Amino acid sequence: MTADGGESGLASALGATPELIAVRADGLAQLEIFDGCPPDLLRPLAAHLRPLQAPVGQVLTRQGERAVSFLLIQSGRAEVRHLGDDGEVVLGEVSEGMIVGEIALLRDKPRTATVTVTEPLTAYLGDHAAFEILADLPGLSRRMVRTARQRLAAFVTPIPVVLKDGTELMLRPALPGDSERTSNGPIEFSTETLYRRFMSMRAPSMSLMNYLFQVDYVNHFVWVLVDGADGPVVADVRFVRDVADSSLAEIAFIVGDAYQGRGIGNVMMDALVIAAQVSGVKRFSGRVLSDNVPMRTILDRFGARWEREEPGVVITEFDVPKTEALQIDPELAVEIRASVRQVLRAIG
């Protein structure tokens, strides 16, 4: 390797010539995930990648193994399976332009799924150093998040929820496009509703909405209630872990005007409790307007004790409730718990 650690040294270390690296960079530039990235910008990444060809049936990653690399698929397909307490479950499929195994690599955790080739596959194999280069490319972090969440969306099954008035809605984790649906959808969130949620009479900005739905399901978990499988978001509830104390998470929720008074808040709060239990959150905190009676009433059933933080605003902190304290139907609770576990496996 050269003294300055340049591309020639890397090429020598990985057994690739500068000419071969240029060819790899041209190939990377053709993938959708690198749309707009010129080949020259992709050469440092290409120098850190090794080509891989895999026939049908070859195992690319195995559940339980230590993660030391990721795969960037050029062509072909592979199936993702997880072996759990209830047997083996197909989590989804990966194909051209998708990244495999990056989350386990970043977390330095064992693989949570086995990936097996179902259609002859070509890919590039990279390590931590390659992933750091990948993540630093302009706009790539945002695209990787979008790709990971789209991969997740492929196997998240909405759960039917029947309200006390007989209305059937669908509960699922937040997914790509939900911020756009909420901001520009047909569901009205009045100034009073927005004020209670955001403590402002103005509608939230798109950047705030993008943040609110830009979730990782570990530190920021969001349930949404939609009117129909592909319908608009009518309510959401979330927890966001405290940076200094991962056992503590702040909670918040909002319900569209036409859907208020139907018991949605209680259903969503029970679903959030289940997500917190599965995720290891031990305590909830909340900050609400003192006259936000609906939210305070929902939290009061879990033993919330309120303190005045500033004029018109109160805060609370309480233990995540036990399952026995929930009002949700037990069978629905089982479905919700399974959904949370599936999501956490998928991003693990």
Phi and psi in degrees as GROMACS dihedral restraints (atoms count N, CA, C in turn):
[ dihedral_restraints ]
;  ai    aj    ak    al  type     phi  dphi    fc
    3     4     5     6     1   -68.5    20    10
    4     5     6     7     1   160.4    20    10
    6     7     8     9     1   -60.4    20    10
    7     8     9    10     1   -35.7    20    10
    9    10    11    12     1   -88.7    20    10
   10    11    12    13     1     4.2    20    10
   12    13    14    15     1    66.9    20    10
   13    14    15    16     1    29.4    20    10
   15    16    17    18     1   -75.5    20    10
   16    17    18    19     1  -176.5    20    10
   18    19    20    21     1   -62.2    20    10
   19    20    21    22     1   -36.3    20    10
   21    22    23    24     1   -62.6    20    10
   22    23    24    25     1   -41.8    20    10
   24    25    26    27     1   -64.7    20    10
   25    26    27    28     1   -41.1    20    10
   27    28    29    30     1   -64.7    20    10
   28    29    30    31     1   -40.7    20    10
   30    31    32    33     1   -60.4    20    10
   31    32    33    34     1   -43.7    20    10
   33    34    35    36     1   -63.4    20    10
   34    35    36    37     1   -42.3    20    10
   36    37    38    39     1   -64.5    20    10
   37    38    39    40     1   -34.6    20    10
   39    40    41    42     1  -100.6    20    10
   40    41    42    43     1     6.1    20    10
   42    43    44    45     1    74.5    20    10
   43    44    45    46     1    27.4    20    10
   45    46    47    48     1  -123.6    20    10
   46    47    48    49     1   140.8    20    10
   48    49    50    51     1   -85.4    20    10
   49    50    51    52     1   160.6    20    10
   51    52    53    54     1   -55.5    20    10
   52    53    54    55     1   -34.9    20    10
   54    55    56    57     1   -65.3    20    10
   55    56    57    58     1   -42.0    20    10
   57    58    59    60     1   -67.2    20    10
   58    59    60    61     1   -37.4    20    10
   60    61    62    63     1   -62.7    20    10
   61    62    63    64     1   -39.3    20    10
   63    64    65    66     1   -63.1    20    10
   64    65    66    67     1   -40.2    20    10
   66    67    68    69     1   -64.2    20    10
   67    68    69    70     1   -42.5    20    10
   69    70    71    72     1   -62.2    20    10
   70    71    72    73     1   -42.5    20    10
   72    73    74    75     1   -61.5    20    10
   73    74    75    76     1   -39.7    20    10
   75    76    77    78     1   -62.5    20    10
   76    77    78    79     1   -39.8    20    10
   78    79    80    81     1   -66.4    20    10
   79    80    81    82     1   -40.8    20    10
   81    82    83    84     1   -62.0    20    10
   82    83    84    85     1   -38.8    20    10
   84    85    86    87     1   -63.2    20    10
   85    86    87    88     1   -19.9    20    10
   87    88    89    90     1   -80.8    20    10
   88    89    90    91     1   -15.4    20    10
   90    91    92    93     1   -77.7    20    10
   91    92    93    94     1   143.2    20    10
   93    94    95    96     1   -58.7    20    10
   94    95    96    97     1   -35.9    20    10
   96    97    98    99     1   -64.0    20    10
   97    98    99   100     1   -22.4    20    10
   99   100   101   102     1  -104.4    20    10
  100   101   102   103     1    19.5    20    10
  102   103   104   105     1   -55.0    20    10
  103   104   105   106     1   125.8    20    10
  105   106   107   108     1    92.2    20    10
  106   107   108   109     1    -9.2    20    10
  108   109   110   111     1   -90.1    20    10
  109   110   111   112     1   118.6    20    10
  111   112   113   114     1   -68.3    20    10
  112   113   114   115     1   148.8    20    10
  114   115   116   117     1   -52.3    20    10
  115   116   117   118     1   -37.5    20    10
  117   118   119   120     1   -59.4    20    10
  118   119   120   121     1   -36.4    20    10
  120   121   122   123     1   -71.5    20    10
  121   122   123   124     1   -21.6    20    10
  123   124   125   126     1   -92.9    20    10
  124   125   126   127     1    -4.2    20    10
  126   127   128   129     1   -63.5    20    10
  127   128   129   130     1   -43.0    20    10
  129   130   131   132     1   -58.6    20    10
  130   131   132   133     1   -37.4    20    10
  132   133   134   135     1   -68.1    20    10
  133   134   135   136     1   -45.9    20    10
  135   136   137   138     1   -58.4    20    10
  136   137   138   139     1   -32.7    20    10
  138   139   140   141     1   -69.1    20    10
  139   140   141   142     1   -20.2    20    10
  141   142   143   144     1  -101.6    20    10
  142   143   144   145     1     2.8    20    10
  144   145   146   147     1  -107.1    20    10
  145   146   147   148     1   150.0    20    10
  147   148   149   150     1  -118.3    20    10
  148   149   150   151     1   135.0    20    10
  150   151   152   153     1   -72.0    20    10
  151   152   153   154     1   150.0    20    10
  153   154   155   156     1  -140.5    20    10
  154   155   156   157     1   135.0    20    10
  156   157   158   159     1  -121.7    20    10
  157   158   159   160     1   134.4    20    10
  159   160   161   162     1  -137.3    20    10
  160   161   162   163     1   130.7    20    10
  162   163   164   165     1   -82.2    20    10
  163   164   165   166     1   169.1    20    10
  165   166   167   168     1   -57.2    20    10
  166   167   168   169     1   133.2    20    10
  168   169   170   171     1    97.5    20    10
  169   170   171   172     1   -16.2    20    10
  171   172   173   174     1   -71.8    20    10
  172   173   174   175     1   136.8    20    10
  174   175   176   177     1   -87.7    20    10
  175   176   177   178     1   121.9    20    10
  177   178   179   180     1   -86.8    20    10
  178   179   180   181     1   -44.0    20    10
  180   181   182   183     1  -137.7    20    10
  181   182   183   184     1   148.3    20    10
  183   184   185   186     1  -121.6    20    10
  184   185   186   187     1   132.6    20    10
  186   187   188   189     1   -54.3    20    10
  187   188   189   190     1   133.0    20    10
  189   190   191   192     1    95.5    20    10
  190   191   192   193     1   -19.4    20    10
  192   193   194   195     1   -75.0    20    10
  193   194   195   196     1   151.4    20    10
  195   196   197   198     1   -69.0    20    10
  196   197   198   199     1   135.8    20    10
  198   199   200   201     1   -83.6    20    10
  199   200   201   202     1   120.6    20    10
  201   202   203   204     1  -125.9    20    10
  202   203   204   205     1    -1.6    20    10
  204   205   206   207     1  -156.8    20    10
  205   206   207   208     1   170.1    20    10
  207   208   209   210     1  -131.0    20    10
  208   209   210   211     1   164.0    20    10
  210   211   212   213     1  -121.3    20    10
  211   212   213   214     1   138.0    20    10
  213   214   215   216     1  -114.9    20    10
  214   215   216   217     1   110.0    20    10
  216   217   218   219     1   -80.9    20    10
  217   218   219   220     1   129.1    20    10
  219   220   221   222     1   -90.9    20    10
  220   221   222   223     1   -45.0    20    10
  222   223   224   225     1  -154.8    20    10
  223   224   225   226     1   163.2    20    10
  225   226   227   228     1    92.7    20    10
  226   227   228   229     1  -176.4    20    10
  228   229   230   231     1  -142.3    20    10
  229   230   231   232     1   156.7    20    10
  231   232   233   234     1  -146.5    20    10
  232   233   234   235     1   151.4    20    10
  234   235   236   237     1  -102.1    20    10
  235   236   237   238     1   139.9    20    10
  237   238   239   240     1  -108.3    20    10
  238   239   240   241     1   121.0    20    10
  240   241   242   243     1  -126.3    20    10
  241   242   243   244     1   146.3    20    10
  243   244   245   246     1  -125.6    20    10
  244   245   246   247     1   132.4    20    10
  246   247   248   249     1   -99.4    20    10
  247   248   249   250     1   114.0    20    10
  249   250   251   252     1  -124.0    20    10
  250   251   252   253     1  -166.2    20    10
  252   253   254   255     1   -62.6    20    10
  253   254   255   256     1   -28.8    20    10
  255   256   257   258     1   -96.6    20    10
  256   257   258   259     1    15.4    20    10
  258   259   260   261     1   101.2    20    10
  259   260   261   262     1  -170.0    20    10
  261   262   263   264     1   -86.5    20    10
  262   263   264   265     1   133.8    20    10
  264   265   266   267     1  -125.5    20    10
  265   266   267   268     1   134.7    20    10
  267   268   269   270     1   -79.4    20    10
  268   269   270   271     1   118.4    20    10
  270   271   272   273     1   -88.1    20    10
  271   272   273   274     1   -24.9    20    10
  273   274   275   276     1   159.8    20    10
  274   275   276   277     1  -165.4    20    10
  276   277   278   279     1  -132.2    20    10
  277   278   279   280     1   146.7    20    10
  279   280   281   282     1  -120.6    20    10
  280   281   282   283     1   148.0    20    10
  282   283   284   285     1  -150.8    20    10
  283   284   285   286     1  -164.1    20    10
  285   286   287   288     1   -48.9    20    10
  286   287   288   289     1   131.0    20    10
  288   289   290   291     1    84.6    20    10
  289   290   291   292     1    -2.4    20    10
  291   292   293   294     1   -95.4    20    10
  292   293   294   295     1   152.1    20    10
  294   295   296   297     1  -103.6    20    10
  295   296   297   298     1   136.4    20    10
  297   298   299   300     1  -121.7    20    10
  298   299   300   301     1   129.3    20    10
  300   301   302   303     1    85.3    20    10
  301   302   303   304     1     7.7    20    10
  303   304   305   306     1   -71.9    20    10
  304   305   306   307     1   -33.6    20    10
  306   307   308   309     1   -71.2    20    10
  307   308   309   310     1   -43.6    20    10
  309   310   311   312     1   -62.9    20    10
  310   311   312   313     1   -36.1    20    10
  312   313   314   315     1   -63.6    20    10
  313   314   315   316     1   -46.8    20    10
  315   316   317   318     1   -65.1    20    10
  316   317   318   319     1   -35.4    20    10
  318   319   320   321     1   -86.3    20    10
  319   320   321   322     1    -7.0    20    10
  321   322   323   324     1    56.2    20    10
  322   323   324   325     1    45.7    20    10
  324   325   326   327     1  -117.6    20    10
  325   326   327   328     1   158.6    20    10
  327   328   329   330     1   -63.2    20    10
  328   329   330   331     1   154.7    20    10
  330   331   332   333     1   -60.9    20    10
  331   332   333   334     1   140.1    20    10
  333   334   335   336     1  -101.6    20    10
  334   335   336   337     1     0.6    20    10
  336   337   338   339     1  -152.2    20    10
  337   338   339   340     1   160.3    20    10
  339   340   341   342     1  -105.5    20    10
  340   341   342   343     1   130.5    20    10
  342   343   344   345     1  -113.4    20    10
  343   344   345   346     1   120.5    20    10
  345   346   347   348     1  -123.6    20    10
  346   347   348   349     1   135.0    20    10
  348   349   350   351     1   -67.5    20    10
  349   350   351   352     1   130.6    20    10
  351   352   353   354     1  -114.3    20    10
  352   353   354   355     1   -12.5    20    10
  354   355   356   357     1  -145.9    20    10
  355   356   357   358     1   131.6    20    10
  357   358   359   360     1   -40.3    20    10
  358   359   360   361     1   131.6    20    10
  360   361   362   363     1  -126.9    20    10
  361   362   363   364     1   140.3    20    10
  363   364   365   366     1  -120.4    20    10
  364   365   366   367     1   143.1    20    10
  366   367   368   369     1  -157.3    20    10
  367   368   369   370     1   171.9    20    10
  369   370   371   372     1  -114.3    20    10
  370   371   372   373     1   139.4    20    10
  372   373   374   375     1  -106.6    20    10
  373   374   375   376     1   130.6    20    10
  375   376   377   378     1  -134.7    20    10
  376   377   378   379     1   158.9    20    10
  378   379   380   381     1  -108.5    20    10
  379   380   381   382     1  -165.7    20    10
  381   382   383   384     1   -56.2    20    10
  382   383   384   385     1   -44.8    20    10
  384   385   386   387     1   -62.1    20    10
  385   386   387   388     1   -41.8    20    10
  387   388   389   390     1   -64.2    20    10
  388   389   390   391     1   -39.4    20    10
  390   391   392   393     1   -67.4    20    10
  391   392   393   394     1   -36.1    20    10
  393   394   395   396     1   -62.2    20    10
  394   395   396   397     1   -41.6    20    10
  396   397   398   399     1   -64.2    20    10
  397   398   399   400     1   -44.2    20    10
  399   400   401   402     1   -58.0    20    10
  400   401   402   403     1   -48.1    20    10
  402   403   404   405     1   -66.3    20    10
  403   404   405   406     1   -25.3    20    10
  405   406   407   408     1   -83.8    20    10
  406   407   408   409     1    -8.2    20    10
  408   409   410   411     1   -66.6    20    10
  409   410   411   412     1   141.5    20    10
  411   412   413   414     1   -55.0    20    10
  412   413   414   415     1   123.8    20    10
  414   415   416   417     1    78.6    20    10
  415   416   417   418     1    -5.3    20    10
  417   418   419   420     1   -71.9    20    10
  418   419   420   421     1   -37.3    20    10
  420   421   422   423     1   -57.7    20    10
  421   422   423   424     1   -44.5    20    10
  423   424   425   426     1   -63.4    20    10
  424   425   426   427     1   -41.7    20    10
  426   427   428   429     1   -67.8    20    10
  427   428   429   430     1   -37.1    20    10
  429   430   431   432     1   -66.0    20    10
  430   431   432   433     1   -39.3    20    10
  432   433   434   435     1   -62.3    20    10
  433   434   435   436     1   -45.4    20    10
  435   436   437   438     1   -61.8    20    10
  436   437   438   439     1   -43.2    20    10
  438   439   440   441     1   -64.2    20    10
  439   440   441   442     1   -43.1    20    10
  441   442   443   444     1   -62.9    20    10
  442   443   444   445     1   -39.9    20    10
  444   445   446   447     1   -73.2    20    10
  445   446   447   448     1   -33.8    20    10
  447   448   449   450     1   -66.7    20    10
  448   449   450   451     1   -37.0    20    10
  450   451   452   453     1   -62.4    20    10
  451   452   453   454     1   -39.9    20    10
  453   454   455   456     1   -65.2    20    10
  454   455   456   457     1   -40.3    20    10
  456   457   458   459     1   -61.8    20    10
  457   458   459   460     1   -25.4    20    10
  459   460   461   462     1   -64.1    20    10
  460   461   462   463     1   -23.6    20    10
  462   463   464   465     1  -129.3    20    10
  463   464   465   466     1    12.4    20    10
  465   466   467   468     1   -83.1    20    10
  466   467   468   469     1   117.9    20    10
  468   469   470   471     1   -99.0    20    10
  469   470   471   472     1   118.6    20    10
  471   472   473   474     1   -59.7    20    10
  472   473   474   475     1   144.6    20    10
  474   475   476   477     1  -104.7    20    10
  475   476   477   478     1   122.9    20    10
  477   478   479   480     1   -64.9    20    10
  478   479   480   481     1   134.7    20    10
  480   481   482   483     1  -127.8    20    10
  481   482   483   484     1   122.0    20    10
  483   484   485   486     1  -100.6    20    10
  484   485   486   487     1   120.7    20    10
  486   487   488   489     1   -78.2    20    10
  487   488   489   490     1   170.8    20    10
  489   490   491   492     1   -65.7    20    10
  490   491   492   493     1   -20.3    20    10
  492   493   494   495     1   -94.0    20    10
  493   494   495   496     1     7.6    20    10
  495   496   497   498     1    93.9    20    10
  496   497   498   499     1    -9.0    20    10
  498   499   500   501     1   -65.8    20    10
  499   500   501   502     1   134.0    20    10
  501   502   503   504     1  -105.8    20    10
  502   503   504   505     1   123.8    20    10
  504   505   506   507     1  -122.0    20    10
  505   506   507   508     1   175.8    20    10
  507   508   509   510     1  -121.4    20    10
  508   509   510   511     1   131.2    20    10
  510   511   512   513     1  -104.9    20    10
  511   512   513   514     1   133.1    20    10
  513   514   515   516     1  -159.2    20    10
  514   515   516   517     1   163.7    20    10
  516   517   518   519     1   -65.6    20    10
  517   518   519   520     1   152.7    20    10
  519   520   521   522     1   -60.8    20    10
  520   521   522   523     1   143.1    20    10
  522   523   524   525     1  -136.7    20    10
  523   524   525   526     1   170.7    20    10
  525   526   527   528     1   -53.5    20    10
  526   527   528   529     1   139.4    20    10
  528   529   530   531     1    92.3    20    10
  529   530   531   532     1   -10.8    20    10
  531   532   533   534     1   -67.3    20    10
  532   533   534   535     1   -33.2    20    10
  534   535   536   537     1   -65.6    20    10
  535   536   537   538     1   -39.6    20    10
  537   538   539   540     1   -66.6    20    10
  538   539   540   541     1   -41.7    20    10
  540   541   542   543     1   -60.9    20    10
  541   542   543   544     1   -41.2    20    10
  543   544   545   546     1   -70.7    20    10
  544   545   546   547     1   -42.1    20    10
  546   547   548   549     1   -72.8    20    10
  547   548   549   550     1   -39.2    20    10
  549   550   551   552     1  -114.8    20    10
  550   551   552   553     1    12.3    20    10
  552   553   554   555     1   -84.2    20    10
  553   554   555   556     1   179.4    20    10
  555   556   557   558     1   -80.8    20    10
  556   557   558   559     1    -9.2    20    10
  558   559   560   561     1   -80.6    20    10
  559   560   561   562     1   126.8    20    10
  561   562   563   564     1   -88.9    20    10
  562   563   564   565     1   131.6    20    10
  564   565   566   567     1  -117.5    20    10
  565   566   567   568     1   102.5    20    10
  567   568   569   570     1   -65.5    20    10
  568   569   570   571     1   166.9    20    10
  570   571   572   573     1   -59.4    20    10
  571   572   573   574     1   -35.3    20    10
  573   574   575   576     1   -67.1    20    10
  574   575   576   577     1   -42.2    20    10
  576   577   578   579     1   -63.3    20    10
  577   578   579   580     1   -45.4    20    10
  579   580   581   582     1   -64.0    20    10
  580   581   582   583     1   -38.0    20    10
  582   583   584   585     1   -64.3    20    10
  583   584   585   586     1   -41.5    20    10
  585   586   587   588     1   -63.7    20    10
  586   587   588   589     1   -36.8    20    10
  588   589   590   591     1   -81.9    20    10
  589   590   591   592     1   -48.8    20    10
  591   592   593   594     1  -105.2    20    10
  592   593   594   595     1    -1.4    20    10
  594   595   596   597     1    56.2    20    10
  595   596   597   598     1    38.8    20    10
  597   598   599   600     1  -152.3    20    10
  598   599   600   601     1   143.9    20    10
  600   601   602   603     1   -77.6    20    10
  601   602   603   604     1   -16.2    20    10
  603   604   605   606     1   -84.8    20    10
  604   605   606   607     1   148.6    20    10
  606   607   608   609     1   -65.0    20    10
  607   608   609   610     1   144.7    20    10
  609   610   611   612     1   -63.8    20    10
  610   611   612   613     1   146.3    20    10
  612   613   614   615     1   -68.6    20    10
  613   614   615   616     1   162.2    20    10
  615   616   617   618     1   -64.9    20    10
  616   617   618   619     1   -33.9    20    10
  618   619   620   621     1   -63.3    20    10
  619   620   621   622     1   -39.0    20    10
  621   622   623   624     1   -68.2    20    10
  622   623   624   625     1   -42.1    20    10
  624   625   626   627     1   -62.1    20    10
  625   626   627   628     1   -40.5    20    10
  627   628   629   630     1   -62.5    20    10
  628   629   630   631     1   -39.6    20    10
  630   631   632   633     1   -64.2    20    10
  631   632   633   634     1   -44.5    20    10
  633   634   635   636     1   -62.5    20    10
  634   635   636   637     1   -28.3    20    10
  636   637   638   639     1  -107.4    20    10
  637   638   639   640     1     5.3    20    10
  639   640   641   642     1   -90.8    20    10
  640   641   642   643     1    83.2    20    10
  642   643   644   645     1  -107.5    20    10
  643   644   645   646     1   154.9    20    10
  645   646   647   648     1  -112.0    20    10
  646   647   648   649     1    -0.9    20    10
  648   649   650   651     1    69.3    20    10
  649   650   651   652     1    -4.3    20    10
  651   652   653   654     1  -109.9    20    10
  652   653   654   655     1   -57.1    20    10
  654   655   656   657     1   -92.9    20    10
  655   656   657   658     1   -20.7    20    10
  657   658   659   660     1  -139.4    20    10
  658   659   660   661     1   104.3    20    10
  660   661   662   663     1  -113.3    20    10
  661   662   663   664     1   134.2    20    10
  663   664   665   666     1  -133.4    20    10
  664   665   666   667     1   127.0    20    10
  666   667   668   669     1   -96.2    20    10
  667   668   669   670     1   141.5    20    10
  669   670   671   672     1  -122.9    20    10
  670   671   672   673     1   149.3    20    10
  672   673   674   675     1  -111.6    20    10
  673   674   675   676     1   123.2    20    10
  675   676   677   678     1  -118.8    20    10
  676   677   678   679     1   149.9    20    10
  678   679   680   681     1   -92.6    20    10
  679   680   681   682     1    87.5    20    10
  681   682   683   684     1    97.5    20    10
  682   683   684   685     1   150.4    20    10
  684   685   686   687     1   -53.3    20    10
  685   686   687   688     1   -39.0    20    10
  687   688   689   690     1  -112.4    20    10
  688   689   690   691     1    20.1    20    10
  690   691   692   693     1   -84.7    20    10
  691   692   693   694     1  -177.0    20    10
  693   694   695   696     1   -73.9    20    10
  694   695   696   697     1   156.3    20    10
  696   697   698   699     1   -76.4    20    10
  697   698   699   700     1   123.9    20    10
  699   700   701   702     1  -105.8    20    10
  700   701   702   703     1   -14.5    20    10
  702   703   704   705     1  -163.3    20    10
  703   704   705   706     1   153.1    20    10
  705   706   707   708     1  -144.5    20    10
  706   707   708   709     1   153.4    20    10
  708   709   710   711     1  -140.8    20    10
  709   710   711   712     1   143.8    20    10
  711   712   713   714     1  -147.3    20    10
  712   713   714   715     1   158.6    20    10
  714   715   716   717     1  -127.5    20    10
  715   716   717   718     1   145.0    20    10
  717   718   719   720     1  -127.1    20    10
  718   719   720   721     1   117.7    20    10
  720   721   722   723     1   -64.4    20    10
  721   722   723   724     1   146.3    20    10
  723   724   725   726     1   -70.3    20    10
  724   725   726   727     1   135.0    20    10
  726   727   728   729     1   -63.0    20    10
  727   728   729   730     1   -37.9    20    10
  729   730   731   732     1   -85.7    20    10
  730   731   732   733     1   -19.8    20    10
  732   733   734   735     1  -142.3    20    10
  733   734   735   736     1   100.0    20    10
  735   736   737   738     1   -69.6    20    10
  736   737   738   739     1   -11.4    20    10
  738   739   740   741     1   -83.2    20    10
  739   740   741   742     1    -8.8    20    10
  741   742   743   744     1  -111.0    20    10
  742   743   744   745     1   136.8    20    10
  744   745   746   747     1  -141.4    20    10
  745   746   747   748     1   138.7    20    10
  747   748   749   750     1   -84.9    20    10
  748   749   750   751     1   142.4    20    10
  750   751   752   753     1  -117.8    20    10
  751   752   753   754     1   155.5    20    10
  753   754   755   756     1  -162.6    20    10
  754   755   756   757     1   152.7    20    10
  756   757   758   759     1  -153.5    20    10
  757   758   759   760     1   162.1    20    10
  759   760   761   762     1  -146.3    20    10
  760   761   762   763     1   143.2    20    10
  762   763   764   765     1  -128.7    20    10
  763   764   765   766     1   132.7    20    10
  765   766   767   768     1   -58.6    20    10
  766   767   768   769     1   147.9    20    10
  768   769   770   771     1   -53.3    20    10
  769   770   771   772     1   -46.0    20    10
  771   772   773   774     1   -70.1    20    10
  772   773   774   775     1   -12.5    20    10
  774   775   776   777     1  -107.7    20    10
  775   776   777   778     1     2.9    20    10
  777   778   779   780     1   -75.5    20    10
  778   779   780   781     1   154.3    20    10
  780   781   782   783     1    79.6    20    10
  781   782   783   784     1    13.1    20    10
  783   784   785   786     1  -111.4    20    10
  784   785   786   787     1     7.2    20    10
  786   787   788   789     1    87.9    20    10
  787   788   789   790     1     9.8    20    10
  789   790   791   792     1   -63.0    20    10
  790   791   792   793     1   -41.7    20    10
  792   793   794   795     1   -56.5    20    10
  793   794   795   796     1   -44.0    20    10
  795   796   797   798     1   -66.2    20    10
  796   797   798   799     1   -42.0    20    10
  798   799   800   801     1   -62.4    20    10
  799   800   801   802     1   -46.7    20    10
  801   802   803   804     1   -65.6    20    10
  802   803   804   805     1   -38.7    20    10
  804   805   806   807     1   -66.0    20    10
  805   806   807   808     1   -39.4    20    10
  807   808   809   810     1   -63.7    20    10
  808   809   810   811     1   -39.8    20    10
  810   811   812   813     1   -63.7    20    10
  811   812   813   814     1   -37.8    20    10
  813   814   815   816     1   -68.6    20    10
  814   815   816   817     1   -37.5    20    10
  816   817   818   819     1   -59.2    20    10
  817   818   819   820     1   -44.5    20    10
  819   820   821   822     1   -62.3    20    10
  820   821   822   823     1   -43.5    20    10
  822   823   824   825     1   -61.1    20    10
  823   824   825   826     1   -40.1    20    10
  825   826   827   828     1   -66.3    20    10
  826   827   828   829     1   -41.7    20    10
  828   829   830   831     1   -59.3    20    10
  829   830   831   832     1   -47.1    20    10
  831   832   833   834     1   -65.3    20    10
  832   833   834   835     1   -35.6    20    10
  834   835   836   837     1   -85.2    20    10
  835   836   837   838     1    -7.8    20    10
  837   838   839   840     1    88.5    20    10
  838   839   840   841     1    12.8    20    10
  840   841   842   843     1   -75.1    20    10
  841   842   843   844     1   132.9    20    10
  843   844   845   846     1  -105.1    20    10
  844   845   846   847     1   -29.8    20    10
  846   847   848   849     1  -136.7    20    10
  847   848   849   850     1   145.9    20    10
  849   850   851   852     1  -107.3    20    10
  850   851   852   853     1   148.2    20    10
  852   853   854   855     1  -127.5    20    10
  853   854   855   856     1   154.8    20    10
  855   856   857   858     1  -146.6    20    10
  856   857   858   859     1   147.6    20    10
  858   859   860   861     1  -133.6    20    10
  859   860   861   862     1   112.9    20    10
  861   862   863   864     1  -137.4    20    10
  862   863   864   865     1   164.7    20    10
  864   865   866   867     1   -67.8    20    10
  865   866   867   868     1   141.5    20    10
  867   868   869   870     1   -62.5    20    10
  868   869   870   871     1   -26.5    20    10
  870   871   872   873     1   -95.4    20    10
  871   872   873   874     1    11.2    20    10
  873   874   875   876     1   -82.1    20    10
  874   875   876   877     1    73.8    20    10
  876   877   878   879     1   -60.7    20    10
  877   878   879   880     1   -42.5    20    10
  879   880   881   882     1   -57.1    20    10
  880   881   882   883     1   -47.8    20    10
  882   883   884   885     1   -68.6    20    10
  883   884   885   886     1   -41.1    20    10
  885   886   887   888     1   -63.3    20    10
  886   887   888   889     1   -37.1    20    10
  888   889   890   891     1   -64.8    20    10
  889   890   891   892     1   -40.8    20    10
  891   892   893   894     1   -62.5    20    10
  892   893   894   895     1   -44.3    20    10
  894   895   896   897     1   -75.7    20    10
  895   896   897   898     1   -25.4    20    10
  897   898   899   900     1   -60.5    20    10
  898   899   900   901     1   -31.7    20    10
  900   901   902   903     1   -68.8    20    10
  901   902   903   904     1   -14.1    20    10
  903   904   905   906     1  -102.0    20    10
  904   905   906   907     1    10.6    20    10
  906   907   908   909     1    87.3    20    10
  907   908   909   910     1    23.6    20    10
  909   910   911   912     1   -63.4    20    10
  910   911   912   913     1   137.3    20    10
  912   913   914   915     1  -119.6    20    10
  913   914   915   916     1   124.9    20    10
  915   916   917   918     1   -99.1    20    10
  916   917   918   919     1   141.2    20    10
  918   919   920   921     1  -127.3    20    10
  919   920   921   922     1   145.2    20    10
  921   922   923   924     1   -77.4    20    10
  922   923   924   925     1   124.5    20    10
  924   925   926   927     1   -95.7    20    10
  925   926   927   928     1   -43.4    20    10
  927   928   929   930     1  -158.0    20    10
  928   929   930   931     1   169.6    20    10
  930   931   932   933     1   -53.5    20    10
  931   932   933   934     1   122.8    20    10
  933   934   935   936     1    83.6    20    10
  934   935   936   937     1     0.3    20    10
  936   937   938   939     1  -130.2    20    10
  937   938   939   940     1   133.4    20    10
  939   940   941   942     1  -124.3    20    10
  940   941   942   943     1   155.7    20    10
  942   943   944   945     1  -128.5    20    10
  943   944   945   946     1   158.6    20    10
  945   946   947   948     1  -150.3    20    10
  946   947   948   949     1   160.2    20    10
  948   949   950   951     1  -147.9    20    10
  949   950   951   952     1   132.2    20    10
  951   952   953   954     1  -154.2    20    10
  952   953   954   955     1   160.2    20    10
  954   955   956   957     1   -65.7    20    10
  955   956   957   958     1   143.9    20    10
  957   958   959   960     1   -60.0    20    10
  958   959   960   961     1   124.2    20    10
  960   961   962   963     1   -60.2    20    10
  961   962   963   964     1   155.3    20    10
  963   964   965   966     1   -77.5    20    10
  964   965   966   967     1   160.8    20    10
  966   967   968   969     1   -57.6    20    10
  967   968   969   970     1   -35.0    20    10
  969   970   971   972     1   -62.7    20    10
  970   971   972   973     1   -21.8    20    10
  972   973   974   975     1   -82.3    20    10
  973   974   975   976     1    -8.1    20    10
  975   976   977   978     1   -80.0    20    10
  976   977   978   979     1   147.9    20    10
  978   979   980   981     1   -98.5    20    10
  979   980   981   982     1    -7.2    20    10
  981   982   983   984     1   -69.5    20    10
  982   983   984   985     1   151.8    20    10
  984   985   986   987     1   -59.6    20    10
  985   986   987   988     1   132.3    20    10
  987   988   989   990     1   -55.7    20    10
  988   989   990   991     1   -39.5    20    10
  990   991   992   993     1   -66.6    20    10
  991   992   993   994     1   -38.0    20    10
  993   994   995   996     1   -65.7    20    10
  994   995   996   997     1   -38.5    20    10
  996   997   998   999     1   -60.8    20    10
  997   998   999  1000     1   -39.5    20    10
  999  1000  1001  1002     1   -63.1    20    10
 1000  1001  1002  1003     1   -43.1    20    10
 1002  1003  1004  1005     1   -62.7    20    10
 1003  1004  1005  1006     1   -42.6    20    10
 1005  1006  1007  1008     1   -64.8    20    10
 1006  1007  1008  1009     1   -44.1    20    10
 1008  1009  1010  1011     1   -61.3    20    10
 1009  1010  1011  1012     1   -41.9    20    10
 1011  1012  1013  1014     1   -64.3    20    10
 1012  1013  1014  1015     1   -37.7    20    10
 1014  1015  1016  1017     1   -64.0    20    10
 1015  1016  1017  1018     1   -42.6    20    10
 1017  1018  1019  1020     1   -62.3    20    10
 1018  1019  1020  1021     1   -45.4    20    10
 1020  1021  1022  1023     1   -62.2    20    10
 1021  1022  1023  1024     1   -38.6    20    10
 1023  1024  1025  1026     1   -64.0    20    10
 1024  1025  1026  1027     1   -43.5    20    10
 1026  1027  1028  1029     1   -62.9    20    10
 1027  1028  1029  1030     1   -44.6    20    10
 1029  1030  1031  1032     1   -65.7    20    10
 1030  1031  1032  1033     1   -35.4    20    10
 1032  1033  1034  1035     1   -65.0    20    10
 1033  1034  1035  1036     1   -40.6    20    10
 1035  1036  1037  1038     1   -66.7    20    10
 1036  1037  1038  1039     1   -33.4    20    10
 1038  1039  1040  1041     1   -99.0    20    10
 1039  1040  1041  1042     1     1.9    20    10
